[in-house]
Protein backbone atom coordinates (compact mmCIF):
# COMPACT_ATOMS: atom_id res chain seq x y z
CA UNK A 1 0.00 0.00 0.00
CA UNK A 2 1.33 3.43 -0.96
CA UNK A 3 1.54 6.02 1.77
CA UNK A 4 2.55 9.64 1.47
CA UNK A 5 4.80 11.25 4.08
CA UNK A 6 3.10 14.18 5.77
CA UNK A 7 4.97 16.72 7.86
CA UNK A 8 3.36 19.61 9.72
CA UNK A 9 4.91 23.05 10.13
CA UNK A 10 3.81 25.65 12.66
CA UNK A 11 4.87 29.01 11.23
CA UNK A 12 5.71 31.83 13.63
CA UNK A 13 7.30 34.02 10.93
CA UNK A 14 6.21 35.48 8.62
CA UNK A 15 2.74 35.83 10.10
CA UNK A 16 0.47 38.82 10.56
CA UNK A 17 -0.94 40.41 13.66
CA UNK A 18 -4.51 41.70 14.00
CA UNK A 19 -3.63 44.92 12.19
CA UNK A 20 -2.04 43.05 9.26
CA UNK A 21 1.55 43.88 10.17
CA UNK A 22 4.13 41.11 9.53
CA UNK A 23 5.46 39.86 12.87
CA UNK A 24 7.17 36.93 14.54
CA UNK A 25 5.05 35.30 17.24
CA UNK A 26 6.30 33.53 20.35
CA UNK A 27 6.22 29.76 20.69
CA UNK A 28 3.73 28.51 23.26
CA UNK A 29 4.31 25.41 25.35
CA UNK A 30 0.78 24.17 24.60
CA UNK A 31 1.29 24.37 20.83
CA UNK A 32 4.46 22.29 21.05
CA UNK A 33 2.89 19.57 23.21
CA UNK A 34 -0.66 19.43 21.87
CA UNK A 35 0.20 19.56 18.18
CA UNK A 36 2.91 16.92 18.70
CA UNK A 37 0.33 14.67 20.34
CA UNK A 38 -2.12 15.16 17.46
CA UNK A 39 0.68 14.47 14.98
CA UNK A 40 1.56 11.23 16.79
CA UNK A 41 -2.07 10.08 16.78
CA UNK A 42 -2.23 10.51 12.99
CA UNK A 43 1.28 9.14 12.27
CA UNK A 44 2.68 12.41 10.93
CA UNK A 45 6.31 12.06 9.87
CA UNK A 46 7.68 15.29 11.40
CA UNK A 47 6.35 18.36 13.18
CA UNK A 48 8.37 21.56 12.69
CA UNK A 49 8.33 24.64 14.89
CA UNK A 50 9.36 27.43 12.49
CA UNK A 51 10.58 30.60 14.18
CA UNK A 52 13.32 33.01 13.17
CA UNK A 53 14.17 34.05 16.75
CA UNK A 54 17.06 32.04 18.20
CA UNK A 55 15.80 32.55 21.74
CA UNK A 56 12.48 30.97 20.80
CA UNK A 57 14.19 27.98 19.18
CA UNK A 58 16.38 27.62 22.29
CA UNK A 59 13.20 27.54 24.40
CA UNK A 60 11.83 24.71 22.25
CA UNK A 61 15.15 22.83 22.46
CA UNK A 62 15.15 23.06 26.27
CA UNK A 63 11.54 21.90 26.42
CA UNK A 64 12.28 18.95 24.10
CA UNK A 65 15.41 17.99 26.05
CA UNK A 66 13.44 17.93 29.30
CA UNK A 67 10.77 15.61 27.89
CA UNK A 68 13.00 13.47 25.68
CA UNK A 69 16.05 12.87 27.90
CA UNK A 70 15.53 14.80 31.13
CA UNK A 71 13.32 14.18 34.13
CA UNK A 72 10.23 14.35 31.92
CA UNK A 73 11.35 11.33 29.86
CA UNK A 74 10.72 9.03 32.81
CA UNK A 75 7.81 11.01 34.20
CA UNK A 76 5.57 10.70 31.14
CA UNK A 77 6.69 8.29 28.42
CA UNK A 78 3.62 9.06 26.28
CA UNK A 79 4.65 12.71 26.04
CA UNK A 80 8.24 11.70 25.28
CA UNK A 81 6.94 9.50 22.46
CA UNK A 82 4.82 12.32 21.03
CA UNK A 83 7.73 14.76 21.05
CA UNK A 84 10.16 12.50 19.18
CA UNK A 85 9.17 13.86 15.75
CA UNK A 86 9.41 17.56 16.70
CA UNK A 87 12.07 19.56 14.87
CA UNK A 88 12.95 23.24 14.82
CA UNK A 89 13.75 25.45 11.85
CA UNK A 90 14.36 29.16 11.50
CA UNK A 91 12.57 29.47 8.13
CA UNK A 92 10.12 27.66 5.90
CA UNK A 93 12.95 27.24 3.38
CA UNK A 94 15.08 25.49 6.01
CA UNK A 95 12.16 23.17 6.74
CA UNK A 96 11.74 22.36 3.05
CA UNK A 97 15.47 21.64 2.72
CA UNK A 98 15.38 19.34 5.77
CA UNK A 99 12.52 17.29 4.32
CA UNK A 100 14.04 17.26 0.82
CA UNK A 101 12.86 15.25 -2.16
CA UNK A 102 9.69 15.69 -4.15
CA UNK A 103 7.76 17.90 -1.72
CA UNK A 104 4.38 19.56 -2.10
CA UNK A 105 3.72 22.46 0.25
CA UNK A 106 0.13 22.82 1.42
CA UNK A 107 -0.83 26.08 3.11
CA UNK A 108 -3.83 26.78 5.30
CA UNK A 109 -5.81 29.89 6.08
CA UNK A 110 -9.03 30.64 7.92
CA UNK A 111 -9.71 33.37 5.36
CA UNK A 112 -11.32 32.85 1.98
CA UNK A 113 -8.48 33.58 -0.45
CA UNK A 114 -7.99 33.62 -4.18
CA UNK A 115 -5.13 31.30 -5.06
CA UNK A 116 -3.71 29.67 -8.19
CA UNK A 117 -3.80 26.15 -6.78
CA UNK A 118 -6.46 25.16 -4.29
CA UNK A 119 -7.51 21.79 -2.92
CA UNK A 120 -10.30 20.42 -0.80
CA UNK A 121 -9.96 18.11 2.17
CA UNK A 122 -11.37 15.29 0.07
CA UNK A 123 -8.89 15.83 -2.79
CA UNK A 124 -5.90 16.08 -0.48
CA UNK A 125 -7.03 13.04 1.52
CA UNK A 126 -7.11 11.02 -1.71
CA UNK A 127 -3.67 12.30 -2.75
CA UNK A 128 -2.21 11.33 0.62
CA UNK A 129 -3.58 7.80 0.19
CA UNK A 130 -2.60 7.30 -3.46
CA UNK A 131 1.12 8.14 -3.67
CA UNK A 132 4.43 8.10 -1.85
CA UNK A 133 5.12 11.81 -2.26
CA UNK A 134 6.10 14.07 0.65
CA UNK A 135 3.82 16.85 1.82
CA UNK A 136 4.39 19.76 4.19
CA UNK A 137 1.20 21.14 5.73
CA UNK A 138 1.77 24.67 7.06
CA UNK A 139 -0.29 26.41 9.73
CA UNK A 140 0.15 30.01 10.80
CA UNK A 141 0.14 31.50 14.26
CA UNK A 142 -1.02 35.00 15.13
CA UNK A 143 -3.65 36.03 12.58
CA UNK A 144 -2.31 33.71 9.91
CA UNK A 145 0.60 33.45 7.53
CA UNK A 146 1.71 36.52 5.58
CA UNK A 147 0.77 36.72 1.90
CA UNK A 148 4.41 36.08 0.88
CA UNK A 149 4.13 32.45 2.07
CA UNK A 150 1.39 31.40 -0.36
CA UNK A 151 2.91 31.69 -3.89
CA UNK A 152 4.06 28.30 -5.21
CA UNK A 153 1.97 26.37 -2.66
CA UNK A 154 -1.36 24.59 -2.77
CA UNK A 155 -4.00 26.18 -0.55
CA UNK A 156 -6.23 23.86 1.47
CA UNK A 157 -9.84 24.97 1.83
CA UNK A 158 -10.58 26.68 5.16
CA UNK A 159 -12.31 24.91 8.02
CA UNK A 160 -15.91 26.01 8.13
CA UNK A 161 -18.21 25.43 11.04
CA UNK A 162 -21.96 25.33 11.09
CA UNK A 163 -22.78 28.62 12.81
CA UNK A 164 -24.67 31.33 10.95
CA UNK A 165 -21.92 33.89 11.67
CA UNK A 166 -19.15 31.88 9.95
CA UNK A 167 -16.85 32.26 12.97
CA UNK A 168 -13.38 30.87 12.05
CA UNK A 169 -10.96 32.05 14.72
CA UNK A 170 -9.88 28.63 16.08
CA UNK A 171 -6.77 28.04 18.12
CA UNK A 172 -4.06 26.63 15.89
CA UNK A 173 -4.05 23.47 18.03
CA UNK A 174 -7.72 22.91 17.22
CA UNK A 175 -7.21 23.67 13.52
CA UNK A 176 -4.33 21.19 13.24
CA UNK A 177 -6.35 18.47 14.96
CA UNK A 178 -9.40 19.01 12.76
CA UNK A 179 -7.30 19.04 9.58
CA UNK A 180 -5.37 15.91 10.52
CA UNK A 181 -8.56 14.04 11.31
CA UNK A 182 -10.19 15.11 8.03
CA UNK A 183 -7.07 14.14 6.05
CA UNK A 184 -5.85 11.03 7.87
CA UNK A 185 -8.65 9.82 10.11
CA UNK A 186 -9.89 6.23 9.75
CA UNK A 187 -13.43 7.21 8.79
C-alpha positions in Angstrom: 0.0 0.0 0.0 1.3 3.4 -1.0 1.5 6.0 1.8 2.6 9.6 1.5 4.8 11.3 4.1 3.1 14.2 5.8 5.0 16.7 7.9 3.4 19.6 9.7 4.9 23.0 10.1 3.8 25.6 12.7 4.9 29.0 11.2 5.7 31.8 13.6 7.3 34.0 10.9 6.2 35.5 8.6 2.7 35.8 10.1 0.5 38.8 10.6 -0.9 40.4 13.7 -4.5 41.7 14.0 -3.6 44.9 12.2 -2.0 43.1 9.3 1.6 43.9 10.2 4.1 41.1 9.5 5.5 39.9 12.9 7.2 36.9 14.5 5.0 35.3 17.2 6.3 33.5 20.4 6.2 29.8 20.7 3.7 28.5 23.3 4.3 25.4 25.3 0.8 24.2 24.6 1.3 24.4 20.8 4.5 22.3 21.1 2.9 19.6 23.2 -0.7 19.4 21.9 0.2 19.6 18.2 2.9 16.9 18.7 0.3 14.7 20.3 -2.1 15.2 17.5 0.7 14.5 15.0 1.6 11.2 16.8 -2.1 10.1 16.8 -2.2 10.5 13.0 1.3 9.1 12.3 2.7 12.4 10.9 6.3 12.1 9.9 7.7 15.3 11.4 6.4 18.4 13.2 8.4 21.6 12.7 8.3 24.6 14.9 9.4 27.4 12.5 10.6 30.6 14.2 13.3 33.0 13.2 14.2 34.1 16.8 17.1 32.0 18.2 15.8 32.5 21.7 12.5 31.0 20.8 14.2 28.0 19.2 16.4 27.6 22.3 13.2 27.5 24.4 11.8 24.7 22.2 15.1 22.8 22.5 15.1 23.1 26.3 11.5 21.9 26.4 12.3 19.0 24.1 15.4 18.0 26.0 13.4 17.9 29.3 10.8 15.6 27.9 13.0 13.5 25.7 16.0 12.9 27.9 15.5 14.8 31.1 13.3 14.2 34.1 10.2 14.3 31.9 11.3 11.3 29.9 10.7 9.0 32.8 7.8 11.0 34.2 5.6 10.7 31.1 6.7 8.3 28.4 3.6 9.1 26.3 4.6 12.7 26.0 8.2 11.7 25.3 6.9 9.5 22.5 4.8 12.3 21.0 7.7 14.8 21.0 10.2 12.5 19.2 9.2 13.9 15.8 9.4 17.6 16.7 12.1 19.6 14.9 13.0 23.2 14.8 13.8 25.5 11.8 14.4 29.2 11.5 12.6 29.5 8.1 10.1 27.7 5.9 13.0 27.2 3.4 15.1 25.5 6.0 12.2 23.2 6.7 11.7 22.4 3.0 15.5 21.6 2.7 15.4 19.3 5.8 12.5 17.3 4.3 14.0 17.3 0.8 12.9 15.2 -2.2 9.7 15.7 -4.1 7.8 17.9 -1.7 4.4 19.6 -2.1 3.7 22.5 0.2 0.1 22.8 1.4 -0.8 26.1 3.1 -3.8 26.8 5.3 -5.8 29.9 6.1 -9.0 30.6 7.9 -9.7 33.4 5.4 -11.3 32.8 2.0 -8.5 33.6 -0.4 -8.0 33.6 -4.2 -5.1 31.3 -5.1 -3.7 29.7 -8.2 -3.8 26.1 -6.8 -6.5 25.2 -4.3 -7.5 21.8 -2.9 -10.3 20.4 -0.8 -10.0 18.1 2.2 -11.4 15.3 0.1 -8.9 15.8 -2.8 -5.9 16.1 -0.5 -7.0 13.0 1.5 -7.1 11.0 -1.7 -3.7 12.3 -2.7 -2.2 11.3 0.6 -3.6 7.8 0.2 -2.6 7.3 -3.5 1.1 8.1 -3.7 4.4 8.1 -1.9 5.1 11.8 -2.3 6.1 14.1 0.6 3.8 16.9 1.8 4.4 19.8 4.2 1.2 21.1 5.7 1.8 24.7 7.1 -0.3 26.4 9.7 0.1 30.0 10.8 0.1 31.5 14.3 -1.0 35.0 15.1 -3.7 36.0 12.6 -2.3 33.7 9.9 0.6 33.5 7.5 1.7 36.5 5.6 0.8 36.7 1.9 4.4 36.1 0.9 4.1 32.4 2.1 1.4 31.4 -0.4 2.9 31.7 -3.9 4.1 28.3 -5.2 2.0 26.4 -2.7 -1.4 24.6 -2.8 -4.0 26.2 -0.5 -6.2 23.9 1.5 -9.8 25.0 1.8 -10.6 26.7 5.2 -12.3 24.9 8.0 -15.9 26.0 8.1 -18.2 25.4 11.0 -22.0 25.3 11.1 -22.8 28.6 12.8 -24.7 31.3 10.9 -21.9 33.9 11.7 -19.1 31.9 9.9 -16.8 32.3 13.0 -13.4 30.9 12.0 -11.0 32.0 14.7 -9.9 28.6 16.1 -6.8 28.0 18.1 -4.1 26.6 15.9 -4.0 23.5 18.0 -7.7 22.9 17.2 -7.2 23.7 13.5 -4.3 21.2 13.2 -6.4 18.5 15.0 -9.4 19.0 12.8 -7.3 19.0 9.6 -5.4 15.9 10.5 -8.6 14.0 11.3 -10.2 15.1 8.0 -7.1 14.1 6.0 -5.9 11.0 7.9 -8.7 9.8 10.1 -9.9 6.2 9.8 -13.4 7.2 8.8 
